[in-house]
């Protein structure tokens, strides 16, 4: 039968593994700032330029996620409906821009015709 000393060794070894393992990983893993400092200057500039856009994208994503979670339907169904609505609005916006561009082109053509017929 194992003695009390064996139990103490096993518990001590387990505690070292359970506490020491994660502590070692935390101690060895570099922080985001340390990783950023290792970038070349041009990569640092690119990362700083993209940071604001990335934060804005994340904020938009979380806002949409919160909005989708308000409904009583599953979130993936609500998200699909929101995506379909967004794409439909995008198509309508593009159609309106295309119509406005065509109207401007027709107006210019009429203006050119009027200016060539006047003399």
C-alpha positions as CSV (number, residue, x, y, z in Angstrom):
1,X,0.0,0.0,0.0
2,X,1.3,3.5,-0.9
3,X,2.6,5.5,1.9
4,X,1.6,9.1,2.8
5,X,4.9,10.3,1.3
6,X,3.9,8.9,-2.1
7,X,0.6,10.8,-1.9
8,X,2.3,14.0,-1.0
9,X,4.7,13.6,-3.9
10,X,1.8,12.9,-6.3
11,X,-0.2,15.9,-5.1
12,X,2.9,18.2,-5.2
13,X,3.8,17.0,-8.8
14,X,0.2,17.5,-9.9
15,X,0.1,21.0,-8.4
16,X,3.3,21.9,-10.1
17,X,1.9,20.8,-13.5
18,X,-1.5,22.4,-13.0
19,X,-0.2,25.7,-11.8
20,X,3.3,25.8,-13.4
21,X,2.2,24.9,-16.9
22,X,-0.2,27.8,-17.5
23,X,2.2,30.1,-15.6
24,X,5.0,29.1,-17.9
25,X,2.8,29.7,-21.0
26,X,1.8,33.1,-19.7
27,X,5.4,34.0,-18.9
28,X,6.7,32.9,-22.4
29,X,3.9,34.3,-24.5
30,X,4.7,37.9,-25.8
31,X,2.2,40.6,-25.4
32,X,0.5,42.3,-28.4
33,X,2.7,45.4,-27.8
34,X,5.9,43.3,-27.9
35,X,4.8,41.6,-31.2
36,X,4.0,45.0,-32.6
37,X,7.4,46.3,-31.7
38,X,9.0,43.5,-33.6
39,X,7.3,44.6,-36.9
40,X,9.3,46.4,-39.4
41,X,8.5,50.2,-39.6
42,X,6.5,49.8,-42.8
43,X,4.4,47.0,-41.2
44,X,3.8,49.1,-38.1
45,X,2.5,52.0,-40.3
46,X,0.2,49.6,-42.2
47,X,-1.1,48.1,-38.9
48,X,-1.8,51.5,-37.4
49,X,-3.6,52.5,-40.6
50,X,-5.7,49.4,-40.6
51,X,-6.4,49.5,-36.8
52,X,-9.2,52.0,-37.0
53,X,-11.0,50.2,-39.9
54,X,-10.6,46.9,-38.0
55,X,-12.1,48.4,-34.9
56,X,-15.0,49.9,-36.9
57,X,-15.7,46.5,-38.6
58,X,-15.7,44.8,-35.2
59,X,-18.1,47.3,-33.7
60,X,-20.4,46.9,-36.7
61,X,-20.3,43.1,-36.3
62,X,-21.1,43.3,-32.6
63,X,-23.9,45.8,-33.2
64,X,-25.4,43.5,-35.9
65,X,-25.0,40.5,-33.6
66,X,-26.8,42.3,-30.7
67,X,-29.5,43.4,-33.1
68,X,-30.0,39.8,-34.4
69,X,-30.0,38.4,-30.8
70,X,-33.0,40.6,-29.9
71,X,-35.4,38.5,-32.0
72,X,-36.9,35.3,-30.7
73,X,-35.7,33.3,-33.7
74,X,-32.3,31.6,-33.8
75,X,-29.5,34.0,-34.4
76,X,-28.3,32.4,-37.7
77,X,-31.8,32.8,-39.2
78,X,-32.0,36.4,-38.0
79,X,-28.5,37.0,-39.4
80,X,-29.5,35.6,-42.8
81,X,-32.6,37.8,-42.9
82,X,-30.5,40.8,-42.1
83,X,-28.0,40.0,-44.8
84,X,-30.7,39.5,-47.3
85,X,-32.2,42.9,-46.4
86,X,-28.8,44.6,-46.5
87,X,-28.0,43.1,-50.0
88,X,-31.5,44.3,-51.2
89,X,-30.8,47.8,-49.9
90,X,-27.4,47.7,-51.6
91,X,-28.9,46.7,-54.9
92,X,-31.5,49.5,-54.6
93,X,-28.8,52.0,-53.8
94,X,-26.8,50.9,-56.8
95,X,-29.9,51.0,-59.0
96,X,-30.6,54.6,-57.9
97,X,-27.0,55.6,-58.6
98,X,-27.1,54.0,-62.0
99,X,-30.4,55.8,-62.8
100,X,-29.0,59.1,-61.6
101,X,-25.9,58.6,-63.8
102,X,-28.1,57.8,-66.8
103,X,-30.3,60.8,-66.2
104,X,-27.2,63.0,-66.0
105,X,-25.8,61.5,-69.2
106,X,-29.2,62.2,-71.0
107,X,-29.2,65.7,-69.7
108,X,-25.7,66.3,-71.0
109,X,-26.6,64.8,-74.4
110,X,-29.6,67.1,-74.7
111,X,-27.4,70.0,-73.7
112,X,-24.9,69.1,-76.4
113,X,-27.6,68.7,-79.0
114,X,-29.2,72.0,-78.0
115,X,-25.8,73.8,-78.3
116,X,-25.1,72.3,-81.8
117,X,-28.5,73.1,-83.2
118,X,-28.6,76.7,-82.0
119,X,-26.1,78.4,-84.3
